């Protein structure tokens, strides 16, 4: 089973042209891919020169195993790995010419039912990016009180029906599977919202995933730490997929004493990419550079 999971961990990276152009890759530079995922962006960076070195980070050990196979020609001479939360990484006597992060859930994580990120198939309520951590979505859904659930769904899911949904969850729990939870949520919202552009459970699932993986807190910590890992003039580029992430990136870049904002407005996908890869439509890329040391 593990081999099968590794083989299907193929992910189509978004905003690749814009990311590589903005990063201005040096042919002998040191780079950090803080969310390696399927390895698409890492591969593009490594392809810029045979003397480039890159450290790839991911919380998901399955992703790292897949990228080690995919980019075997670069490993270990040019490519190294560190498994864990990018907010917890601490480089040892190493500064980078560039840092990138592509936030959110990878397509393969959504496509592996037992990971519990999606309700397209019945699966346990898991949602952990790092399978070694203890808390799962089931723990939150089945044990948090109604007020805490409503606040979570409203804040992290930006869900207008958060109170209704939380009340329904508490009334009908325990929930075992993603589809049972999604069906309960769908039965809670007004009829006209059940057949809209997105499934009624989408925002609640986003909120649960963010809480399980502490995504926003980790992102804020990462952006606070990352400028100290850059060489003067080194660039950091972050791709976000929803307003909560983009807001953190925007404000942390702007308020950092060590960074100079490059992109006053976020870079979005061009028309051809949006047509070929619908996931890119919500992507936003922001760049900043490390200020010169005075």
N, C-alpha and C positions, 0 to 999 in steps of 0.2 A: 504493500500500500504506500509506504513512504517513497519508494522509487517512482510509483505512478504519480504521486503528488508533485515530486520534483520535476518530472517530465512535462507536466502541464503548466508549470509556472512560467508562462509566457505573457508578457505584459506590453502593451503598446504605449510607449512614452508620449506625453503630450508636450507641445511647445518646444520640440527638440531644436529646431532651427534657431529660434529666438534665444534659447538658453545657451547654446554653444556660441552664438554670435556675441551675446552680452557678456559671457564669461571671459572672452578674449584669451583663449587657452594658449599658454606658453609651451613650446615644444619640449622644455625640460622642467616643467612645473610640477608642483606637488598639489594634489587635489583631494577633496573630501566629498563623497557622495553620502549624505547623512541618512538617506532612505533609498537604498539600492533597488528594492523591489525586484523587477525582472531584469535589471541590469542594462536597460536601453540607454539611459543617459551616460552611465559609466563607460559603456562600450564606445560611444561617440567621443567622449573625452580622450580615452586611451588611443583611439584611432588618429588623433591629431599629431602624435609623435612617439617614436619608439623609446624615448627616454623619459616619458611622462610616468609619474608615480601616482597611484590613486589608492585611498583607503575607503572601503565600502562598509557602511553600517546598515543594519536592519534589526528590528526586534524579532522578526520572524525567521527562525532557523531554517524553515523550508525554503524561503527565498534565498538565503545565503548558500544553501546546498545547491540550488538550481543555478545560481550565478557562477559558482565555482566550476560547474560543468560547462555552462554556456561560454564563459570567458577563460577557459582552461589555458589558452595560448598565452595569456597575460599573467597567470598565476604560477608561482608566487613572486616572480621578478619585478613586475610592475604593479601588481594588484595584491592588496592585503585586505583582511576582513576583521571586523569587530562586531560581535553580536550583542545587542542590548538597546536600551532606550537612548536616542541621540542626545537627550538632555543630560545623561549621566556620563557621557564620554569626556575623558580628560587626556589630551595629547601629551606625550612625554618628549619635551625638547624638540617639538616639530611645529613649524608654522606652514600654513597652506597659501598657495597662490589663488585658490578659489574654493568655495564651498557651495554645494547645491543641496536642495531638499525638495522632493516632490511629495506633498502631503496627501493624506487620505488613504483609502483602502485600495489595494491593487486589484485589478480585474481577476486574477487567479484566486485571491482570497474570497471574492464574491462567488466564484464559479465552483469552489470546493464546498459542497453542501454542509459537511460536518463541521466546518468552521463557524457556522451559525451567523454569518454577517448578513445573509440575504434570506428573504422569505419566499424565494422562487421555488424552493423545495423544502420539504419538511426536514428539520434538523434540530439538534439540541441548541438551546439558547446559550451560546458560548461567547463569540465575538472577541476573543483574546487574540491580539497580534503576537504576543509572546506567550506561548503555551505553558511556560513554567510559572506564570503568575497565578494566584489563587482565585481572585474575584472574576466572576463571569456575569453575563447578562441575566442568567437565571437567578443568581443571588440577589440582584437589584430588583428584578420584577417580582420575585416571590417573597421578599422580606422587608423591603423599604415601606415606610408608611405612606399613606395617600398624599399628604401634603408634600413630602419630599419627592415623591414620584412626579407630582404635578409641576413642581418647581423645576425639576430636572428636564422634563419634556418641554416645558416652555422656554427655558433658558438655552439649552443646547440643541433643541429641535426647532425652536421658533414656531411652535405648534399652537395655534389659536384655541384648539379644543383640548388643551392639556389637562384641565380639570376633569372633563368628561372621561377622557381616556384613563386617567389615574384611578378614578372611581370604578370604572369597569374592570380594570386590572385587579384591584383589590377585591372586588365582588367575585370574580371568576377564578382567581388563582387557587392552587398552583398551576403554572403553565410549564409544559415540558418542551414544546417545540416552537420553532419560529412561525410556522403556519398557523398554529392555534392562537398565538399571540396576535398575529397580523389580522386574522379573521375577527377576533374580539375587538380590535381597534376599529376595523372597518365598520362593524355593526354599531359603533358608538357615534360616529359622525353623521351629519345630515345626509340624506340620500344623494343630493346633487354633487357631493364631494367624493362619493364612492367610485365614480366613473370619470374622474378628472384626469389631468395630465400625469399626475403622479399618484401612486397608491397611497391611501390614507395612513398607512403605517410607516411610510418612508421617513418622516421627520422623527417619529418616536424611535425608530431603529437607529437613526443617526445619533440621537441623544444618548441612547444606551451605549452605543459603540464608543462615543467620545468619553463617557464616564468610565467605562470598563478600562479603557486604555489611557485615561488621563491625558488625552491628546492636546487640549488647549493649554493646560498647565505645563506640559512637557515642551510645547512649542514656545511658550513665553520664556521658559528657562533656557532653552536652546539658543534663542535669539540673543538673550542676555550674555550667554557664554561665548557664542561663536565668534564675535569680533576679536576676542583676545587670541583666537587661533589663527587669525589672518596676518599675513605679511602686510606692511604698509602698501597701499594701492591694490591689495587683493580684493576680490569681489565675492559677494554672497548673493545667490539667486534662489528665491523660494517660490514654488508653485503651490497655490492654494485652490480649493474647490468650493468653498462656501464662505459667506460673509463673515462668520465668526473667526475663521482662520485669517482671512485677508485683513480684517480689522486689526488683529494682533500684529501681523507682519508690518502693516503700514505704520502703526503707532510705535512699535518697538524700534523699527528702523529710524523713524524720525526723531525719537527721543534719545537714541543712543549717543553718548558723547564720543564714541569711537568710530561711528559710521557717517558717511556722506551719502545721502539718498541720490540714486541715479535716475530712477523712474518715478517721476512725480505722479503719473497715472499708471495703473497696471497694464502690462502687455497681455493681449488676448490672442487667441488662435485666429489665423487667417481663414478665409472662406473655404479654401480647399481642404484644410485640415478639419474644420468643423463638419464638412460634408462627409469626409472619409472616416472620421472618428468622433462620433457624437459626444463622447466623454469630454472632449476638449472644449466644448461650448461653455462650460462653467469654470474653466481654468483661468487663473490670473497669475502672472509672473511679475515679481518685483525684484529690483536689484539695488544693492548698496555697496559701497567700497570702504575699505579701512582707511581712515585718515592717516596722513603722514605723521610720524612721531616727531614732536617738537623738542 
